Amino acid sequence: MSPDFFGNANVFGYSLIFLYALSILALTYTFVGYPLLLILLGKLRSRPIQRRHISPRVVVIIVVHNGERLIEQKLITCFAQEYPAAQLRVLVVSDGSTDRTCDIVEEFKKKCLSTMQLTLLALPERRGKAACLNDAAIACDEEIFVFTDARQALHKLAVRSLVDNFSDSEVGAASGQLVFEKEGMTDFGAGMDAYWRYEKFLRKSQSRTGSMVGVTGALYALRRQYFRPIPQETILDDVLIPMNVVMQGKRVIFENDALAYDKPSRNIAHEKTRKVRTLAGNFQLILKHPKLLNPWRNSIAIHFFSHKLMRLTTPLALLTAFVTNIFLVARHDELLFKVTLTLQGLGYGAAVVGFILPQMKKSIVFRLPMAFLSLNWFVVLGFVDYFSNREVHLWKSNAGNDSTVGKL
């Protein structure tokens, strides 16, 4: 900057500079600084898991509402698990289903030749996933709970891969990973897939040094003794349940070989439905459970702050950076302001071109800005949804609208 830059600034000018710098720093830390911090921590204090084969009693818990199109195929993948059948049970919890979900489970139970147990807990009223998980925990006495959604198919070694981590006494919960099928993936879906790979990098890095923030809701496991009932209105059970484990002094880790398969979003409308609910859940966590940001109570509060809270501030930071940059360019002939405004303009312009001209989505130059801008617009919608939709916690599994894809 020129030597007389600050000398020529008034109160308004200083305010612009402060807001501009603060927003740029927030964005830089969120998307560059924090990942670099994770890499550094991984090199300085990596904590490997002491894994070995164990076979404790395990229950696979599936909560479903009106999932008649999904439940049989899900049960097939559960019963195909390479784990001692006598030590494994599947519990289907029907959240007030009004279709043939319960009938299909009972029919499967009758025709199944496996020695593995199958239990149905048919709840008469729909109360939401969190309430069903609480009821399921009361109904189970197995050592390990494996939670999975009705939507995603499981790899045959999914349960085995998760359970072996519990041979390490420090592990309280273990997360599987969601893998997207490449067949039929759209250009927008490819953009979401790239973002999800980035998200998995963060989770793996967190796990390597201690505990990850949240788990993959499609597939995760925890020791029964560390399950704590969660409020019925909870939206993100797959964040609050593992965070409760962390706050009891145990690790939540990422298991790369425990796979659940899903189809990526085919368009923005599908991704919007998934994301808005997830982001509403993030706002709920911060407002209803501020203890998660307390480093004296939460040993990974810095990760929760960086991974969850800072992501929610990104739309405001983006808007602030762009607006203040415009004013600063108009008021000061400084190269820095011109460069940053040009970069922002190119990013937004690429996203707009991608939205207007569908053929441009095939290029990563347009696809990634589109996905980034869409995700941050969903943050705004998630904020609105949390404060306006009293039934946002009600969980759907049959419409293909609910998933853990790319959680912020």
DASULZI-V655497 format. One record per helix or strand. SS is the DSSP state (~ for helix, > for strand). FROM is the first residue (numbers start at 1). TO is the last residue. If there is no record, write none. Layout:
BEGIN
SS,FROM,TO / SS,FROM,TO
END
This chain:
BEGIN
~,6,8 / ~,11,44 / >,58,64 / ~,71,79 / ~,85,87 / >,88,95 / ~,101,111 / >,117,123 / ~,129,138 / >,144,149 / >,153,154 / ~,158,167 / >,171,181 / ~,187,209 / >,219,223 / ~,224,226 / ~,237,246 / >,251,263 / ~,268,288 / ~,290,293 / ~,301,312 / ~,314,331 / ~,335,356 / ~,358,362 / ~,364,388
END
